[in-house]
């Protein structure tokens, strides 16, 4: 039996007096064209810390960002294809340091956009739950 394991990146910043979060518009099914946290699968023989750096770079264009491990999410119904464990990592970055560096370098994301945490769109998977926990 193979276990599927992903990393999701919760990236916050303050901009225009509001706490904002970076979300990615998905370009693949399931949830194509839905907003989600930047994240992807960990490779079979990849160390988790290496996977966080790789996924952060591929999904956002950012590197050398300190990401703190938040929690693991493993609900059976969190993904339409069955149980896929994710470990969420979070960071608080300075907007002026990352604003011009953010760009998805993966075909899995259509675009990235900062959303005020008080005005989140409908989100894929259980990403609203992950964001809620990260705000606590």
N, CA, C and O atoms as a MOPAC input file, in Angstrom:
PM7 MOZYME 1SCF
protein

 N      0.83900 1    -1.18300 1     0.00000 1
 C      0.00000 1     0.00000 1     0.00000 1
 C      0.88600 1     1.24900 1     0.00000 1
 O      1.80200 1     1.37200 1     0.81300 1
 N      0.60800 1     2.14900 1    -0.89800 1
 C      1.39500 1     3.37400 1    -1.01400 1
 C      0.69500 1     4.52100 1    -0.30200 1
 O     -0.51600 1     4.70100 1    -0.43200 1
 N      1.47100 1     5.29400 1     0.45200 1
 C      0.93900 1     6.46500 1     1.13100 1
 C      1.25300 1     7.69900 1     0.31400 1
 O      2.38000 1     7.86900 1    -0.14900 1
 N      0.28000 1     8.55300 1     0.13500 1
 C      0.49800 1     9.80500 1    -0.57000 1
 C      0.70900 1    10.89300 1     0.47500 1
 O     -0.02800 1    10.98000 1     1.45700 1
 N      1.70700 1    11.70600 1     0.25400 1
 C      2.14300 1    12.67500 1     1.24500 1
 C      2.42300 1    13.99100 1     0.54600 1
 O      3.16800 1    14.03200 1    -0.43300 1
 N      1.82900 1    15.07000 1     1.04400 1
 C      2.01500 1    16.38500 1     0.43900 1
 C      2.47500 1    17.39300 1     1.48900 1
 O      2.41300 1    17.15100 1     2.69500 1
 N      2.93600 1    18.52800 1     0.98100 1
 C      3.28200 1    19.69000 1     1.79800 1
 C      2.38800 1    20.82900 1     1.33800 1
 O      2.23500 1    21.04800 1     0.13600 1
 N      1.79400 1    21.55600 1     2.27800 1
 C      1.04500 1    22.76800 1     1.96300 1
 C      1.70600 1    23.93700 1     2.67600 1
 O      2.08300 1    23.83300 1     3.84300 1
 N      1.84200 1    25.04300 1     1.97000 1
 C      2.54300 1    26.22600 1     2.49300 1
 C      1.55000 1    27.34500 1     2.80000 1
 O      0.85100 1    27.83300 1     1.91200 1
 N      1.50000 1    27.73900 1     4.06100 1
 C      0.65500 1    28.84000 1     4.51300 1
 C      1.57400 1    30.04900 1     4.66300 1
 O      2.41200 1    30.08600 1     5.56300 1
 N      1.41700 1    31.03000 1     3.78700 1
 C      2.31700 1    32.18700 1     3.78200 1
 C      1.48800 1    33.44400 1     4.03300 1
 O      0.62200 1    33.81500 1     3.24000 1
 N      1.78300 1    34.08300 1     5.15600 1
 C      1.09700 1    35.30500 1     5.55700 1
 C      2.00000 1    36.51200 1     5.35800 1
 O      3.22700 1    36.40700 1     5.36400 1
 N      1.35700 1    37.66400 1     5.18100 1
 C      2.07400 1    38.93400 1     5.15900 1
 C      1.07900 1    40.03900 1     5.50900 1
 O     -0.13100 1    39.88400 1     5.34700 1
 N      1.61700 1    41.15100 1     5.99100 1
 C      0.78800 1    42.33300 1     6.21400 1
 C      0.95600 1    43.26200 1     5.02400 1
 O      2.07300 1    43.51000 1     4.56900 1
 N     -0.16600 1    43.77300 1     4.52200 1
 C     -0.13800 1    44.70200 1     3.39200 1
 C     -1.36000 1    45.60800 1     3.52500 1
 O     -2.47300 1    45.13900 1     3.76000 1
 N     -1.13500 1    46.90200 1     3.37200 1
 C     -2.21400 1    47.87900 1     3.45300 1
 C     -3.01400 1    47.73200 1     4.74300 1
 O     -4.23600 1    47.88200 1     4.74400 1
 N     -2.31300 1    47.43500 1     5.85000 1
 C     -2.95200 1    47.31700 1     7.15100 1
 C     -3.75800 1    46.05300 1     7.36300 1
 O     -4.47700 1    45.94100 1     8.35600 1
 N     -3.65400 1    45.09000 1     6.44500 1
 C     -4.42100 1    43.85200 1     6.55800 1
 C     -3.48500 1    42.65000 1     6.56000 1
 O     -2.44300 1    42.65200 1     5.90400 1
 N     -3.88300 1    41.61300 1     7.31700 1
 C     -3.18800 1    40.33900 1     7.24800 1
 C     -3.68100 1    39.62100 1     5.99700 1
 O     -4.88200 1    39.42500 1     5.81000 1
 N     -2.73200 1    39.23300 1     5.14200 1
 C     -3.08600 1    38.56300 1     3.88900 1
 C     -2.40500 1    37.20400 1     3.81400 1
 O     -1.41300 1    36.93900 1     4.49200 1
 N     -2.97600 1    36.35100 1     2.96100 1
 C     -2.44100 1    35.01700 1     2.74500 1
 C     -2.26200 1    34.80100 1     1.25200 1
 O     -3.07400 1    35.25700 1     0.44600 1
 N     -1.19800 1    34.10400 1     0.89000 1
 C     -0.90800 1    33.81800 1    -0.51300 1
 C     -1.62200 1    32.53900 1    -0.92000 1
 O     -1.41300 1    31.48200 1    -0.32400 1
 N     -2.46800 1    32.64400 1    -1.94500 1
 C     -3.19100 1    31.48600 1    -2.47200 1
 C     -2.86000 1    31.29600 1    -3.94300 1
 O     -2.47300 1    32.23000 1    -4.64500 1
 N     -3.02200 1    30.06000 1    -4.38400 1
 C     -2.72700 1    29.70000 1    -5.77100 1
 C     -3.99500 1    29.20100 1    -6.44600 1
 O     -4.76100 1    28.43200 1    -5.86500 1
 N     -4.20600 1    29.64200 1    -7.66300 1
 C     -5.31700 1    29.11000 1    -8.44900 1
 C     -4.82900 1    27.84100 1    -9.12900 1
 O     -3.87200 1    27.87100 1    -9.90400 1
 N     -5.48300 1    26.73500 1    -8.83900 1
 C     -5.05300 1    25.42900 1    -9.34900 1
 C     -5.29800 1    25.30700 1   -10.85300 1
 O     -6.26100 1    25.84700 1   -11.39700 1
 N     -4.39800 1    24.58300 1   -11.49500 1
 C     -4.50200 1    24.35900 1   -12.92900 1
 C     -4.62300 1    22.86500 1   -13.23700 1
 O     -4.34100 1    22.43300 1   -14.35500 1
 N     -5.03900 1    22.08600 1   -12.24900 1
 C     -5.21900 1    20.64800 1   -12.47100 1
 C     -6.35700 1    20.13000 1   -11.60300 1
 O     -6.72500 1    20.73600 1   -10.59600 1
 N     -6.89500 1    19.00800 1   -12.01400 1
 C     -7.97100 1    18.36200 1   -11.25300 1
 C     -7.36100 1    17.54000 1   -10.14100 1
 O     -6.23200 1    17.08200 1   -10.31400 1
 N     -8.00400 1    17.31600 1    -9.02600 1
 C     -9.32500 1    17.86900 1    -8.72300 1
 C     -9.23400 1    19.34000 1    -8.34100 1
 O     -8.15000 1    19.85000 1    -8.05700 1
 N    -10.33100 1    19.99100 1    -8.33500 1
 C    -10.43900 1    21.40700 1    -7.96900 1
 C     -9.72900 1    22.33800 1    -8.94700 1
 O     -9.18000 1    23.36000 1    -8.53700 1
 N     -9.73200 1    22.00300 1   -10.21500 1
 C     -9.15600 1    22.90800 1   -11.21200 1
 C     -9.88000 1    24.25200 1   -11.15100 1
 O    -11.10700 1    24.30500 1   -11.06400 1
 N     -9.09900 1    25.34100 1   -11.19700 1
 C     -9.56000 1    26.73000 1   -11.15500 1
 C    -10.07400 1    27.14700 1    -9.77300 1
 O    -10.67700 1    28.21200 1    -9.64300 1
 N     -9.85200 1    26.34400 1    -8.76100 1
 C    -10.17000 1    26.71600 1    -7.38800 1
 C     -8.90900 1    27.29700 1    -6.75300 1
 O     -7.79600 1    27.04000 1    -7.21300 1
 N     -9.09200 1    28.07600 1    -5.70200 1
 C     -7.97300 1    28.61200 1    -4.94200 1
 C     -7.57100 1    27.62000 1    -3.87400 1
 O     -8.41100 1    26.93700 1    -3.28800 1
 N     -6.26400 1    27.54800 1    -3.62700 1
 C     -5.72300 1    26.59800 1    -2.65900 1
 C     -4.40800 1    27.13200 1    -2.10300 1
 O     -3.82100 1    28.06900 1    -2.64400 1
 N     -3.96900 1    26.52900 1    -1.03100 1
 C     -2.63400 1    26.83200 1    -0.53100 1
 C     -1.61100 1    26.27800 1    -1.51600 1
 O     -1.83900 1    25.21400 1    -2.09200 1
 N     -0.49600 1    26.96500 1    -1.72500 1
 C      0.54700 1    26.39000 1    -2.57000 1
 C      1.06000 1    25.10900 1    -1.92500 1
 O      1.42500 1    25.10000 1    -0.74900 1
 N      1.08600 1    24.04600 1    -2.68700 1
 C      1.55300 1    22.77400 1    -2.14700 1
 C      1.62300 1    21.70700 1    -3.21500 1
 O      1.08400 1    21.85800 1    -4.31100 1
 N      2.30700 1    20.61500 1    -2.86800 1
 C      2.41800 1    19.51400 1    -3.82000 1
 C      2.93700 1    18.26700 1    -3.11600 1
 O      3.18700 1    18.27500 1    -1.91100 1
 N      3.09400 1    17.19900 1    -3.88900 1
 C      3.51700 1    15.90300 1    -3.37300 1
 C      5.00800 1    15.87800 1    -3.03800 1
 O      5.82800 1    16.51600 1    -3.69900 1
 N      5.32600 1    15.12400 1    -1.99600 1
 C      6.71100 1    14.86100 1    -1.61600 1
 C      7.17800 1    13.66000 1    -2.42600 1
 O      6.46300 1    12.66500 1    -2.54300 1
 N      8.38100 1    13.75800 1    -2.98400 1
 C      8.94400 1    12.63900 1    -3.75200 1
 C      9.28900 1    11.47500 1    -2.82600 1
 O      9.55500 1    11.67500 1    -1.64100 1
 N      9.28200 1    10.27400 1    -3.36500 1
 C      9.43200 1     9.04400 1    -2.58400 1
 C     10.66500 1     9.03700 1    -1.68700 1
 O     10.56800 1     8.62500 1    -0.53100 1
 N     11.81400 1     9.47800 1    -2.17600 1
 C     13.04800 1     9.42000 1    -1.39100 1
 C     13.53800 1    10.80100 1    -0.96500 1
 O     14.73000 1    10.98900 1    -0.72200 1
 N     12.64200 1    11.74700 1    -0.87600 1
 C     13.00100 1    13.12200 1    -0.55300 1
 C     12.81000 1    13.39000 1     0.94000 1
 O     11.79200 1    13.01100 1     1.51900 1
 N     13.78700 1    14.04100 1     1.55300 1
 C     13.65000 1    14.45300 1     2.94800 1
 C     12.58300 1    15.55400 1     3.02000 1
 O     12.44500 1    16.35700 1     2.09700 1
 N     11.84400 1    15.57900 1     4.11200 1
 C     10.74300 1    16.52200 1     4.22900 1
 C     11.21400 1    17.97100 1     4.12700 1
 O     10.57600 1    18.78100 1     3.45600 1
 N     12.32700 1    18.30500 1     4.78800 1
 C     12.83300 1    19.67700 1     4.74200 1
 C     13.20200 1    20.08000 1     3.30800 1
 O     12.97700 1    21.21900 1     2.89900 1
 N     13.77100 1    19.13100 1     2.55000 1
 C     14.09300 1    19.40800 1     1.15200 1
 C     12.82500 1    19.59400 1     0.33300 1
 O     12.77300 1    20.43600 1    -0.56400 1
 N     11.81100 1    18.80600 1     0.64400 1
 C     10.53600 1    18.90700 1    -0.07700 1
 C      9.89000 1    20.26900 1     0.16800 1
 O      9.34200 1    20.86600 1    -0.75900 1
 N      9.94700 1    20.76400 1     1.40000 1
 C      9.36100 1    22.07200 1     1.69900 1
 C     10.02200 1    23.14400 1     0.85000 1
 O      9.33400 1    23.96700 1     0.24600 1
 N     11.34800 1    23.14400 1     0.79700 1
 C     12.07500 1    24.15000 1     0.00600 1
 C     11.74700 1    24.02500 1    -1.48000 1
 O     11.51700 1    25.02900 1    -2.15400 1
 N     11.72500 1    22.79000 1    -1.98900 1
 C     11.44500 1    22.56800 1    -3.41600 1
 C     10.03000 1    23.01300 1    -3.76900 1
 O      9.82500 1    23.72100 1    -4.75500 1
 N      9.06500 1    22.60000 1    -2.97100 1
 C      7.67100 1    22.92300 1    -3.24900 1
 C      7.43700 1    24.42400 1    -3.14500 1
 O      6.73700 1    25.00400 1    -3.97400 1
 N      8.01800 1    25.05300 1    -2.13400 1
 C      7.89500 1    26.50300 1    -1.99600 1
 C      8.43100 1    27.20500 1    -3.24000 1
 O      7.78800 1    28.11400 1    -3.76400 1
 N      9.59800 1    26.79200 1    -3.71400 1
 C     10.18800 1    27.40500 1    -4.90700 1
 C      9.34300 1    27.12800 1    -6.15100 1
 O      9.05800 1    28.04900 1    -6.91700 1
 N      8.94200 1    25.88000 1    -6.36000 1
 C      8.17500 1    25.52300 1    -7.55600 1
 C      6.80200 1    26.18700 1    -7.59600 1
 O      6.34400 1    26.61400 1    -8.65600 1
 N      6.16000 1    26.26900 1    -6.45600 1
 C      4.79000 1    26.77300 1    -6.42000 1
 C      4.70200 1    28.28900 1    -6.29100 1
 O      3.69900 1    28.88400 1    -6.68600 1
 N      5.74900 1    28.92900 1    -5.73800 1
 C      5.65400 1    30.37300 1    -5.50000 1
 C      6.80800 1    31.18000 1    -6.07900 1
 O      6.69200 1    32.39600 1    -6.23800 1
 N      7.91800 1    30.52100 1    -6.39600 1
 C      9.10300 1    31.23900 1    -6.83700 1
 C      9.94700 1    31.74600 1    -5.67700 1
 O     10.98200 1    32.37400 1    -5.89900 1
 N      9.52300 1    31.48600 1    -4.44500 1
 C     10.25300 1    31.97000 1    -3.26700 1
 C     11.27000 1    30.94000 1    -2.79200 1
 O     11.05200 1    29.73300 1    -2.89700 1
 N     12.38700 1    31.44300 1    -2.26700 1
 C     13.37700 1    30.55200 1    -1.66300 1
 C     13.97100 1    31.24300 1    -0.44600 1
 O     13.84200 1    32.45400 1    -0.26100 1
 N     14.62100 1    30.43800 1     0.37000 1
 C     15.25200 1    30.93400 1     1.59600 1
 C     14.25300 1    31.60300 1     2.52900 1
 O     14.56200 1    32.61400 1     3.16100 1
 N     13.05900 1    31.03900 1     2.61300 1
 C     12.02200 1    31.50700 1     3.53000 1
 C     11.94700 1    30.48300 1     4.66500 1
 O     11.82800 1    29.28400 1     4.41300 1
 N     12.01500 1    30.95000 1     5.90600 1
 C     11.88600 1    30.03200 1     7.03000 1
 C     10.42900 1    29.59700 1     7.14800 1
 O      9.53400 1    30.42900 1     7.29900 1
 N     10.20100 1    28.29500 1     7.07700 1
 C      8.86500 1    27.72700 1     7.20000 1
 C      8.81400 1    26.89800 1     8.48000 1
 O      9.64800 1    26.01700 1     8.69000 1
 N      7.83600 1    27.18400 1     9.32900 1
 C      7.66700 1    26.47200 1    10.58600 1
 C      6.57200 1    25.42400 1    10.41900 1
 O      5.50700 1    25.72100 1     9.87600 1
 N      6.82700 1    24.19700 1    10.88300 1
 C      5.83800 1    23.13800 1    10.74100 1
 C      4.63100 1    23.44200 1    11.63500 1
 O      4.77700 1    23.69800 1    12.83000 1
 N      3.45500 1    23.41000 1    11.04300 1
 C      2.21800 1    23.72000 1    11.75500 1
 C      1.55800 1    22.45900 1    12.29800 1
 O      1.41700 1    22.30200 1    13.51000 1
 N      1.15400 1    21.56100 1    11.40700 1
 C      0.42500 1    20.35700 1    11.81400 1
 C      0.27900 1    19.42300 1    10.62200 1
 O      0.49200 1    19.81200 1     9.47300 1
 N     -0.08500 1    18.19800 1    10.91900 1
 C     -0.39900 1    17.21800 1     9.87500 1
 C     -1.92100 1    17.09800 1     9.78000 1
 O     -2.63300 1    17.18200 1    10.78100 1
 N     -2.39300 1    16.90400 1     8.56800 1
 C     -3.82000 1    16.74600 1     8.29900 1
 C     -3.98900 1    15.45100 1     7.51800 1
 O     -3.37700 1    15.26800 1     6.46500 1
 N     -4.82500 1    14.54900 1     8.03900 1
 C     -4.90800 1    13.22700 1     7.41900 1
 C     -6.33300 1    12.68300 1     7.35200 1
 O     -6.53000 1    11.46900 1     7.29300 1
 N     -7.30700 1    13.55300 1     7.36100 1
 C     -8.69400 1    13.09700 1     7.29300 1
 C     -8.96800 1    12.30400 1     6.02300 1
 O     -8.46100 1    12.63300 1     4.95100 1
 N     -9.76100 1    11.27500 1     6.15500 1
 C    -10.07600 1    10.41600 1     5.00900 1
 C    -10.74700 1    11.19900 1     3.89500 1
 O    -10.54900 1    10.89300 1     2.71900 1
 N    -11.53500 1    12.20100 1     4.24500 1
 C    -12.30600 1    12.93900 1     3.24400 1
 C    -11.65500 1    14.25500 1     2.82900 1
 O    -12.30100 1    15.06900 1     2.17000 1
 N    -10.38600 1    14.48800 1     3.19900 1
 C     -9.75900 1    15.76700 1     2.86100 1
 C     -9.40500 1    15.86100 1     1.37800 1
 O     -9.17300 1    16.95800 1     0.87000 1
 N     -9.36000 1    14.73800 1     0.68300 1
 C     -9.02000 1    14.71900 1    -0.74600 1
 C     -9.97400 1    13.76200 1    -1.45600 1
 O    -10.24200 1    12.67600 1    -0.94300 1
 N    -10.49600 1    14.14500 1    -2.63100 1
 C    -11.45800 1    13.28300 1    -3.32600 1
 C    -10.88800 1    11.93400 1    -3.75800 1
 O    -11.65600 1    11.01200 1    -4.03300 1
 N     -9.58400 1    11.79400 1    -3.82400 1
 C     -8.97600 1    10.52600 1    -4.24300 1
 C     -8.65100 1     9.62500 1    -3.05900 1
 O     -7.98800 1     8.60300 1    -3.23200 1
 N     -9.09900 1     9.97900 1    -1.87400 1
 C     -8.83700 1     9.16600 1    -0.69100 1
 C     -7.86800 1     9.84900 1     0.24700 1
 O     -7.59300 1    11.04300 1     0.12400 1
 N     -7.35400 1     9.07200 1     1.19000 1
 C     -6.47300 1     9.65300 1     2.21000 1
 C     -5.14700 1    10.10200 1     1.60100 1
 O     -4.38300 1     9.30200 1     1.06200 1
 N     -4.90400 1    11.38700 1     1.70300 1
 C     -3.61600 1    11.96600 1     1.33100 1
 C     -3.18800 1    12.83700 1     2.50200 1
 O     -3.78500 1    13.87800 1     2.77300 1
 N     -2.15600 1    12.39700 1     3.18300 1
 C     -1.62800 1    13.12100 1     4.32600 1
 C     -0.93000 1    14.38100 1     3.85500 1
 O     -0.18300 1    14.34800 1     2.87700 1
 N     -1.16400 1    15.48900 1     4.53800 1
 C     -0.40500 1    16.69900 1     4.25000 1
 C      0.17400 1    17.23500 1     5.54700 1
 O     -0.44800 1    17.15800 1     6.60600 1
 N      1.37700 1    17.77700 1     5.44100 1
 C      1.97500 1    18.50000 1     6.55400 1
 C      1.99900 1    19.96000 1     6.12900 1
 O      2.58200 1    20.31900 1     5.10700 1
 N      1.35400 1    20.79300 1     6.93500 1
 C      1.29000 1    22.21900 1     6.63300 1
 C      2.44900 1    22.93500 1     7.31800 1
 O      2.77300 1    22.67600 1     8.47700 1
 N      3.05100 1    23.82700 1     6.57600 1
 C      4.10900 1    24.69300 1     7.08100 1
 C      3.62900 1    26.12500 1     6.93100 1
 O      2.84700 1    26.43700 1     6.03200 1
 N      4.10200 1    26.99500 1     7.81700 1
 C      3.66400 1    28.37600 1     7.71100 1
 C      4.82700 1    29.34000 1     7.87600 1
 O      5.85900 1    29.02500 1     8.46800 1
 N      4.61100 1    30.54500 1     7.31700 1
 C      5.61900 1    31.60200 1     7.40800 1
 C      4.91400 1    32.95100 1     7.41400 1
 O      3.82100 1    33.11100 1     6.87100 1
 N      5.57100 1    33.90600 1     8.04300 1
 C      5.14800 1    35.29700 1     7.98800 1
 C      6.27900 1    36.04700 1     7.30800 1
 O      7.39700 1    36.09700 1     7.82000 1
 N      5.98400 1    36.63300 1     6.14300 1
 C      7.02000 1    37.30900 1     5.35700 1
 C      6.70000 1    38.79100 1     5.24600 1
 O      5.55700 1    39.20800 1     5.43200 1
 N      7.72300 1    39.57900 1     4.94000 1
 C      7.51600 1    41.00400 1     4.71000 1
 C      7.14300 1    41.20100 1     3.24200 1
 O      7.88000 1    40.79400 1     2.34400 1
 N      6.00600 1    41.82100 1     3.01200 1
 C      5.48000 1    41.98500 1     1.65600 1
 C      6.49100 1    42.63000 1     0.71600 1
 O      6.66500 1    42.17500 1    -0.41400 1
 N      7.15500 1    43.68200 1     1.17300 1
 C      8.08400 1    44.38800 1     0.28100 1
 C      9.27600 1    43.51800 1    -0.11700 1
 O      9.91000 1    43.77500 1    -1.14000 1
 N      9.58700 1    42.49500 1     0.67600 1
 C     10.70500 1    41.61200 1     0.34200 1
 C     10.32300 1    40.52900 1    -0.65300 1
 O     11.19300 1    40.00100 1    -1.34400 1
 N      9.04900 1    40.18600 1    -0.74200 1
 C      8.63300 1    39.07200 1    -1.60100 1
 C      7.72600 1    39.47800 1    -2.75800 1
 O      7.52600 1    38.70000 1    -3.69100 1
 N      7.17500 1    40.69100 1    -2.70400 1
 C      6.15200 1    41.10300 1    -3.67400 1
 C      6.56500 1    40.86000 1    -5.12600 1
 O      5.77100 1    40.34400 1    -5.91300 1
 N      7.77800 1    41.22000 1    -5.48400 1
 C      8.22100 1    41.09600 1    -6.87500 1
 C      8.90300 1    39.76700 1    -7.18200 1
 O      9.33700 1    39.54700 1    -8.31200 1
 N      9.00200 1    38.88900 1    -6.20400 1
 C      9.64400 1    37.58400 1    -6.40000 1
 C      8.63100 1    36.46700 1    -6.60100 1
 O      8.99800 1    35.35700 1    -6.98700 1
 N      7.37600 1    36.75000 1    -6.34500 1
 C      6.36900 1    35.69300 1    -6.37600 1
 C      5.89300 1    35.43500 1    -7.80300 1
 O      5.39900 1    36.32700 1    -8.49200 1
 N      6.05900 1    34.20100 1    -8.21000 1
 C      5.57500 1    33.75400 1    -9.51400 1
 C      5.60100 1    32.23700 1    -9.52100 1
 O      6.62500 1    31.64200 1    -9.18600 1
 N      4.50500 1    31.59800 1    -9.89100 1
 C      4.52600 1    30.13500 1    -9.94300 1
 C      5.45700 1    29.66300 1   -11.05400 1
 O      5.41300 1    30.17200 1   -12.17400 1
 N      6.29000 1    28.69600 1   -10.73600 1
 C      7.18700 1    28.13400 1   -11.74300 1
 C      6.74700 1    26.72800 1   -12.11900 1
 O      7.49400 1    25.98000 1   -12.75000 1
 N      5.54200 1    26.37900 1   -11.73100 1
 C      4.98400 1    25.06300 1   -12.00900 1
 C      3.70600 1    25.21600 1   -12.83200 1
 O      2.95700 1    26.17700 1   -12.65500 1
 N      3.47100 1    24.28900 1   -13.70800 1
 C      2.24000 1    24.29800 1   -14.49800 1
 C      1.01000 1    23.93700 1   -13.67100 1
 O     -0.11600 1    24.05500 1   -14.15300 1
 N      1.21600 1    23.49900 1   -12.43300 1
 C      0.10500 1    23.09600 1   -11.58900 1
 C     -0.67200 1    24.28400 1   -11.04000 1
 O     -1.78700 1    24.12500 1   -10.54400 1
 N     -0.08500 1    25.47400 1   -11.12800 1
 C     -0.73400 1    26.67200 1   -10.62500 1
 C     -0.93400 1    27.65600 1   -11.77500 1
 O     -0.02800 1    27.86700 1   -12.58200 1
 N     -2.12000 1    28.25700 1   -11.84900 1
 C     -2.39200 1    29.25000 1   -12.88300 1
 C     -1.85700 1    30.61600 1   -12.49300 1
 O     -1.24500 1    31.31500 1   -13.30100 1
 N     -2.09900 1    30.99000 1   -11.22600 1
 C     -1.66600 1    32.29500 1   -10.75100 1
 C     -1.60800 1    32.26800 1    -9.23400 1
 O     -2.17600 1    31.38800 1    -8.58600 1
 N     -0.91700 1    33.23900 1    -8.68800 1
 C     -0.84800 1    33.44100 1    -7.24400 1
 C     -1.44400 1    34.79600 1    -6.91800 1
 O     -1.31600 1    35.74700 1    -7.68800 1
 N     -2.10200 1    34.87400 1    -5.75900 1
 C     -2.71900 1    36.14200 1    -5.38700 1
 C     -2.79300 1    36.22900 1    -3.86700 1
 O     -3.05300 1    35.24000 1    -3.18200 1
 N     -2.55700 1    37.43900 1    -3.35600 1
 C     -2.71100 1    37.70900 1    -1.92900 1
 C     -4.16800 1    38.02200 1    -1.63300 1
 O     -4.77400 1    38.86200 1    -2.29900 1
 N     -4.73400 1    37.34700 1    -0.63200 1
 C     -6.10400 1    37.58900 1    -0.19800 1
 C     -6.09500 1    38.02700 1     1.25800 1
 O     -5.37200 1    37.45000 1     2.07000 1
 N     -6.89300 1    39.04900 1     1.60500 1
 C     -7.07800 1    39.33800 1     3.03200 1
 C     -7.68400 1    38.09900 1     3.70300 1
 O     -8.57600 1    37.46400 1     3.13900 1
 N     -7.21000 1    37.75900 1     4.88800 1
 C     -7.73200 1    36.55600 1     5.54400 1
 C     -9.21500 1    36.69300 1     5.87500 1
 O     -9.89600 1    35.69200 1     6.09800 1
 N     -9.71400 1    37.91400 1     5.90800 1
 C    -11.13800 1    38.14000 1     6.17200 1
 C    -11.99900 1    38.01100 1     4.91400 1
 O    -13.22500 1    38.08700 1     4.99200 1
 N    -11.36100 1    37.81600 1     3.75300 1
 C    -12.10100 1    37.75100 1     2.47900 1
 C    -11.62800 1    36.57100 1     1.63200 1
 O    -11.31600 1    36.73900 1     0.45300 1
 N    -11.57300 1    35.38800 1     2.22100 1
 C    -11.09300 1    34.21800 1     1.50200 1
 C    -12.13300 1    33.72300 1     0.49500 1
 O    -13.33000 1    33.74600 1     0.77800 1
 N    -11.68300 1    33.27900 1    -0.67200 1
 C    -12.61100 1    32.66700 1    -1.63100 1
 C    -12.93700 1    31.23800 1    -1.18700 1
 O    -12.42000 1    30.76900 1    -0.17300 1
 N    -13.78200 1    30.55900 1    -1.93400 1
 C    -14.01800 1    29.14600 1    -1.67400 1
 C    -12.70300 1    28.41800 1    -1.94300 1
 O    -12.03700 1    28.68700 1    -2.94300 1
 N    -12.33100 1    27.50200 1    -1.05800 1
 C    -11.01800 1    26.86200 1    -1.13600 1
 C    -11.12600 1    25.36900 1    -1.40400 1
 O    -12.09700 1    24.71900 1    -1.01600 1
 N    -10.11400 1    24.84200 1    -2.07300 1
 C    -10.01900 1    23.41900 1    -2.37700 1
 C     -9.66600 1    22.62500 1    -1.11900 1
 O     -9.14000 1    23.16400 1    -0.14600 1
 N     -9.97200 1    21.33300 1    -1.17000 1
 C     -9.59900 1    20.37500 1    -0.12700 1
 C    -10.07500 1    20.86800 1     1.24300 1
 O    -11.19600 1    21.36100 1     1.36900 1
 N     -9.23200 1    20.73800 1     2.26000 1
 C     -9.54600 1    21.21100 1     3.61000 1
 C     -8.70700 1    22.43700 1     3.94900 1
 O     -8.37300 1    22.66500 1     5.11100 1
 N     -8.37000 1    23.21900 1     2.93500 1
 C     -7.44800 1    24.32600 1     3.13600 1
 C     -7.99400 1    25.42100 1     4.04700 1
 O     -7.21900 1    26.12400 1     4.69600 1
 N     -9.29700 1    25.57400 1     4.10500 1
 C     -9.85900 1    26.53900 1     5.05600 1
 C     -9.56100 1    26.09000 1     6.48800 1
 O     -9.25900 1    26.92100 1     7.34400 1
 N     -9.64200 1    24.79700 1     6.75400 1
 C     -9.32500 1    24.26600 1     8.08700 1
 C     -7.85100 1    24.51500 1     8.42900 1
 O     -7.52200 1    24.87700 1     9.55900 1
 N     -6.98200 1    24.32000 1     7.45700 1
 C     -5.55200 1    24.55100 1     7.68200 1
 C     -5.29800 1    26.02400 1     7.99500 1
 O     -4.53700 1    26.35100 1     8.90600 1
 N     -5.93100 1    26.89800 1     7.24300 1
 C     -5.76800 1    28.33700 1     7.47700 1
 C     -6.31400 1    28.72400 1     8.84300 1
 O     -5.69400 1    29.50600 1     9.56500 1
 N     -7.46500 1    28.18100 1     9.19700 1
 C     -8.06200 1    28.47500 1    10.50700 1
 C     -7.11500 1    28.09500 1    11.63800 1
 O     -6.91400 1    28.87300 1    12.57100 1
 N     -6.53500 1    26.90200 1    11.55700 1
 C     -5.59000 1    26.47700 1    12.58700 1
 C     -4.36200 1    27.37300 1    12.60700 1
 O     -3.86500 1    27.71100 1    13.68100 1
 N     -3.87500 1    27.75700 1    11.45900 1
 C     -2.67100 1    28.60600 1    11.41200 1
 C     -2.94300 1    29.98900 1    12.00700 1
 O     -2.03300 1    30.60500 1    12.56100 1
 N     -4.15700 1    30.47700 1    11.90300 1
 C     -4.51000 1    31.77000 1    12.48000 1
 C     -4.63100 1    31.71500 1    14.00200 1
 O     -4.46400 1    32.72400 1    14.68800 1
 N     -4.92000 1    30.52600 1    14.51500 1
 C     -5.03500 1    30.36400 1    15.96300 1
 C     -3.66000 1    30.46600 1    16.59700 1
 O     -3.53200 1    30.35600 1    17.81600 1

